[in-house]
């Protein structure tokens, strides 16, 4: 339910932004929990197709929860374990199968269909979320994802990170902003929900550059966004840069302020799926405050209240 403030609709006036849990409760009337999955896919930015180095911030987990396939856990096993955990921890009865690690459309359509089917063939699975790259999408894959929509909630999650091509080249992303923009419109043509991943604190970017990314994605048919802090983890290109003294992490207060500024520019009905990341403490190099997620979210909430602001306050679509 949306409430009016200064002629702008606010989905969750208590949080002052349209958080993912509120969105899911609005749809299903109860708690819905994502189950992160590793289907054993690779990435064209790692296997030599584009590069063999990967993005400079990406860890051995493929920015996921861990190489479960390498530990011998099938998709079925991961779903069973994930459901068991969520049922106990969150009392959840409905679940979204989230193909998270690496690039989850980087295979033939037949292989993708087989992988997705394993996850969907479980009681309580009501949705499918696919994490991928905008350069790993085609019409056949989009048609496959659309075919699930009559029975499931489907989200397609594209890694963007920044709208600036100079930054994308610096972080070895392997595609440009135009590629992302084109893929968003393609997915929208198939009626799919698109979530964009962005990173605040990328090397070489100042406040205005980061907010320009917010302004750009606000104009696209994007239904959701995940905002991440750039934290440095072991055995990555970012660690090398950090250890050489070529990169300085954002401070907590600086990040909090940026997130609030970012939210103000987004459409009020864009679903905010994430406001910061979840680093593995044993692999985190810097900043150490990144591991204090609960306090980080609390400070963002407090700052929204202190500034008496909210998601969409500066969104130009409300003019």
C-alpha positions as CSV (number, residue, x, y, z in Angstrom):
1,X,0.0,0.0,0.0
2,X,1.3,3.4,-0.9
3,X,0.9,6.6,1.2
4,X,1.2,10.2,0.0
5,X,3.8,12.6,1.2
6,X,4.4,15.9,-0.6
7,X,2.4,14.5,-3.6
8,X,4.7,11.4,-3.8
9,X,3.6,7.9,-2.9
10,X,5.6,6.1,-0.3
11,X,5.2,2.3,-0.1
12,X,6.6,2.0,3.5
13,X,6.4,5.3,5.4
14,X,8.1,3.7,8.4
15,X,11.3,2.8,6.4
16,X,10.8,5.7,3.9
17,X,11.7,3.4,1.0
18,X,10.0,0.5,-0.8
19,X,11.9,-2.4,0.7
20,X,11.8,-5.9,-0.7
21,X,10.1,-7.5,2.2
22,X,7.2,-5.1,2.0
23,X,6.9,-5.7,-1.8
24,X,6.7,-9.5,-1.2
25,X,4.2,-9.2,1.6
26,X,2.1,-7.0,-0.6
27,X,2.1,-9.7,-3.3
28,X,1.8,-12.8,-1.1
29,X,0.5,-11.7,2.2
30,X,3.3,-13.3,4.2
31,X,7.0,-13.7,4.6
32,X,8.8,-14.9,1.4
33,X,12.5,-15.9,1.7
34,X,15.1,-16.1,-1.1
35,X,17.2,-19.2,-1.3
36,X,20.6,-18.4,-2.8
37,X,21.9,-21.1,-5.2
38,X,25.1,-21.9,-7.0
39,X,24.3,-23.9,-10.2
40,X,28.0,-24.3,-11.2
41,X,27.9,-21.8,-14.0
42,X,31.0,-19.9,-15.1
43,X,31.3,-16.3,-16.5
44,X,32.6,-15.0,-19.8
45,X,34.7,-12.6,-17.9
46,X,36.5,-15.4,-16.2
47,X,36.7,-18.3,-18.8
48,X,38.6,-16.3,-21.4
49,X,35.7,-15.4,-23.7
50,X,36.0,-11.8,-22.6
51,X,38.7,-12.0,-20.0
52,X,40.3,-14.5,-17.6
53,X,40.6,-12.0,-14.8
54,X,37.0,-11.2,-13.8
55,X,35.8,-7.9,-12.4
56,X,38.4,-6.5,-10.0
57,X,36.1,-6.8,-7.0
58,X,34.7,-10.2,-7.7
59,X,35.8,-13.1,-5.3
60,X,36.2,-16.8,-5.8
61,X,32.5,-17.2,-4.9
62,X,31.4,-15.3,-8.0
63,X,29.9,-12.6,-5.7
64,X,27.6,-15.4,-4.4
65,X,27.2,-17.3,-1.2
66,X,29.8,-19.9,-1.9
67,X,30.8,-22.6,-4.4
68,X,28.2,-25.1,-3.3
69,X,28.5,-27.1,-6.4
70,X,32.2,-27.7,-5.7
71,X,31.2,-29.0,-2.3
72,X,29.0,-31.6,-3.9
73,X,25.7,-30.0,-3.2
74,X,23.2,-30.3,-6.1
75,X,20.5,-27.7,-6.8
76,X,18.0,-30.0,-5.1
77,X,20.2,-30.3,-2.0
78,X,20.7,-26.6,-1.8
79,X,16.9,-26.0,-2.1
80,X,16.2,-28.5,0.7
81,X,18.9,-27.0,3.0
82,X,17.8,-23.5,2.2
83,X,14.2,-24.2,2.9
84,X,15.0,-25.9,6.2
85,X,17.1,-22.9,7.3
86,X,14.5,-20.3,6.3
87,X,11.6,-22.2,7.9
88,X,13.4,-22.3,11.2
89,X,15.0,-18.8,11.1
90,X,12.2,-16.8,9.5
91,X,9.2,-19.1,9.8
92,X,8.9,-18.7,6.0
93,X,6.6,-21.0,4.0
94,X,7.1,-19.5,0.6
95,X,10.5,-19.2,-1.2
96,X,12.2,-17.7,-4.2
97,X,14.9,-19.8,-5.9
98,X,17.7,-17.3,-6.4
99,X,20.4,-18.3,-8.9
100,X,23.1,-16.0,-7.5
101,X,26.7,-17.1,-8.1
102,X,28.5,-16.2,-11.3
103,X,26.4,-15.8,-14.5
104,X,23.2,-17.8,-14.5
105,X,22.2,-17.4,-18.1
106,X,25.6,-18.4,-19.4
107,X,24.6,-21.8,-21.0
108,X,22.4,-23.3,-23.6
109,X,18.7,-22.8,-23.2
110,X,18.2,-26.6,-22.6
111,X,20.8,-26.6,-19.8
112,X,19.2,-23.5,-18.2
113,X,15.8,-25.0,-18.4
114,X,17.0,-28.2,-16.7
115,X,18.7,-26.2,-13.9
116,X,15.7,-23.9,-13.3
117,X,13.3,-26.9,-13.3
118,X,15.2,-28.6,-10.5
119,X,14.7,-25.5,-8.3
120,X,11.1,-25.0,-9.3
121,X,10.1,-28.6,-8.7
122,X,9.8,-28.1,-4.9
123,X,6.8,-27.3,-2.7
124,X,6.7,-23.7,-1.6
125,X,8.8,-22.3,-4.4
126,X,6.8,-19.3,-5.7
127,X,9.4,-17.4,-7.6
128,X,12.6,-17.4,-9.6
129,X,15.4,-14.8,-9.5
130,X,18.3,-15.0,-12.0
131,X,21.5,-13.1,-11.5
132,X,23.4,-12.5,-14.7
133,X,25.3,-10.1,-17.0
134,X,23.5,-7.9,-19.6
135,X,25.8,-9.3,-22.3
136,X,24.6,-12.9,-21.5
137,X,21.0,-12.5,-22.6
138,X,19.2,-13.3,-25.9
139,X,15.7,-13.7,-27.1
140,X,15.6,-17.5,-26.5
141,X,16.6,-17.1,-22.9
142,X,14.1,-14.2,-22.4
143,X,11.4,-16.4,-23.9
144,X,12.2,-19.2,-21.5
145,X,12.0,-16.9,-18.5
146,X,8.7,-15.4,-19.7
147,X,7.3,-18.9,-19.9
148,X,7.6,-19.2,-16.1
149,X,5.6,-16.1,-15.4
150,X,2.2,-17.6,-15.6
151,X,3.0,-19.7,-12.5
152,X,5.9,-17.9,-10.8
153,X,7.2,-14.5,-9.8
154,X,10.2,-14.0,-12.1
155,X,13.0,-11.4,-11.6
156,X,16.0,-10.9,-13.9
157,X,19.0,-9.3,-12.1
158,X,21.6,-7.5,-14.2
159,X,24.9,-6.4,-12.9
160,X,25.5,-2.8,-14.0
161,X,27.6,-1.3,-11.1
162,X,28.0,2.1,-12.8
163,X,26.6,4.0,-15.8
164,X,30.1,5.3,-16.6
165,X,32.0,3.5,-19.3
166,X,35.3,4.7,-18.0
167,X,34.6,3.0,-14.7
168,X,33.3,-0.1,-16.3
169,X,36.6,-0.4,-18.2
170,X,38.6,0.3,-15.1
171,X,36.9,-2.5,-13.1
172,X,37.2,-4.9,-16.1
173,X,33.5,-5.3,-16.4
174,X,33.6,-6.4,-20.0
175,X,30.6,-4.5,-21.3
176,X,29.5,-0.9,-21.6
177,X,26.5,1.0,-20.3
178,X,24.8,0.8,-23.7
179,X,24.8,-3.0,-23.4
180,X,23.1,-2.8,-20.1
181,X,20.5,-0.3,-21.4
182,X,19.7,-2.5,-24.4
183,X,19.3,-5.6,-22.3
184,X,16.9,-3.8,-19.9
185,X,14.7,-2.8,-22.8
186,X,14.8,-6.4,-24.2
187,X,13.7,-7.9,-20.9
188,X,11.0,-5.3,-20.6
189,X,9.7,-6.2,-24.0
190,X,9.2,-9.7,-22.6
191,X,7.4,-8.4,-19.6
192,X,10.1,-9.4,-17.1
193,X,10.9,-7.7,-13.8
194,X,14.5,-6.3,-14.0
195,X,16.6,-5.5,-11.0
196,X,19.8,-3.5,-11.5
197,X,22.9,-4.0,-9.3
198,X,25.0,-0.9,-8.6
199,X,28.1,-0.4,-6.5
200,X,28.9,2.8,-4.6
201,X,32.6,3.7,-4.0
202,X,34.1,2.3,-7.2
203,X,37.6,3.6,-7.9
204,X,37.7,7.0,-9.7
205,X,34.1,7.8,-9.0
206,X,33.0,10.9,-7.0
207,X,29.6,11.6,-5.5
208,X,28.2,13.2,-8.6
209,X,29.2,10.3,-10.8
210,X,27.5,7.8,-8.4
211,X,24.3,9.9,-8.3
212,X,24.4,10.1,-12.1
213,X,24.0,6.3,-12.1
214,X,20.9,6.7,-10.0
215,X,19.5,9.3,-12.4
216,X,20.2,7.0,-15.4
217,X,18.6,3.9,-14.0
218,X,15.6,5.9,-12.8
219,X,14.7,6.6,-16.5
220,X,14.7,2.9,-17.5
221,X,12.0,0.3,-17.2
222,X,13.7,-1.2,-14.1
223,X,11.5,-2.5,-11.3
224,X,14.1,-3.0,-8.6
225,X,17.7,-2.1,-7.5
226,X,20.4,-3.6,-5.3
227,X,22.8,-1.0,-3.9
228,X,26.2,-2.4,-2.8
229,X,29.1,-1.0,-1.0
230,X,32.5,-1.6,-2.6
231,X,34.4,-3.6,0.0
232,X,37.8,-5.1,-0.6
233,X,38.1,-8.9,-0.2
234,X,41.1,-11.2,-0.4
235,X,42.6,-12.4,-3.7
236,X,41.0,-9.8,-5.9
237,X,42.2,-7.0,-8.1
238,X,40.8,-4.6,-5.6
239,X,43.0,-6.0,-2.9
240,X,46.1,-5.4,-5.0
241,X,45.0,-1.9,-5.6
242,X,44.2,-1.3,-1.9
243,X,47.4,-2.7,-0.7
244,X,49.4,-0.5,-3.1
245,X,47.6,2.5,-1.6
246,X,45.8,3.3,-4.9
247,X,42.3,3.0,-3.4
248,X,40.7,4.4,-0.3
249,X,37.4,2.9,0.9
250,X,34.3,5.0,1.7
251,X,33.8,5.8,5.3
252,X,30.5,4.6,6.9
253,X,29.1,8.1,7.3
254,X,30.0,8.9,3.7
255,X,28.3,5.7,2.4
256,X,25.2,6.3,4.5
257,X,24.8,9.8,3.0
258,X,25.3,8.5,-0.5
259,X,22.7,5.8,-0.1
260,X,20.2,8.4,1.1
261,X,21.0,10.7,-1.8
262,X,20.7,7.7,-4.2
263,X,17.3,6.8,-2.8
264,X,16.0,10.3,-3.3
265,X,16.6,10.1,-7.0
266,X,14.9,6.7,-7.6
267,X,11.2,6.2,-8.6
268,X,9.1,5.7,-5.4
269,X,7.8,2.4,-6.7
270,X,11.2,0.9,-7.5
271,X,11.7,-2.0,-5.2
272,X,14.9,-1.6,-3.0
273,X,16.1,-5.2,-2.8
274,X,19.4,-4.3,-1.0
275,X,21.1,-1.3,0.6
276,X,24.5,-2.8,1.4
277,X,26.3,-6.1,0.9
278,X,27.2,-9.1,3.0
279,X,30.9,-9.7,3.1
280,X,32.4,-12.9,4.5
281,X,34.3,-11.7,7.5
282,X,37.2,-14.1,7.1
283,X,37.7,-12.8,3.6
284,X,37.1,-9.1,4.2
285,X,40.1,-6.8,3.9
286,X,38.4,-3.3,4.2
287,X,36.5,-1.5,5.4
288,X,35.8,-3.6,8.5
289,X,32.6,-1.7,9.2
290,X,31.1,-3.3,6.1
291,X,30.5,-6.5,8.1
292,X,28.3,-4.7,10.6
293,X,25.2,-4.9,8.4
294,X,22.5,-4.4,11.1
295,X,24.1,-1.2,12.3
296,X,24.7,0.0,8.8
297,X,21.0,-0.4,7.9
298,X,20.1,1.3,11.1
299,X,22.2,4.3,10.3
300,X,20.7,4.6,6.9
301,X,17.2,4.5,8.4
302,X,18.2,7.1,11.0
303,X,19.7,9.4,8.4
304,X,16.5,9.2,6.3
305,X,14.6,10.3,9.4
306,X,17.1,13.0,10.4
307,X,16.9,14.5,6.9
308,X,13.1,14.0,6.8
309,X,13.5,12.5,3.3
310,X,12.4,9.4,1.4
311,X,12.8,7.4,-1.8
312,X,11.6,9.4,-4.8
313,X,11.7,12.8,-3.2
314,X,13.9,14.2,-6.0
315,X,12.7,11.8,-8.8
316,X,12.1,14.0,-11.8
317,X,9.2,11.8,-13.0
318,X,7.1,13.4,-10.3
319,X,7.4,16.9,-11.8
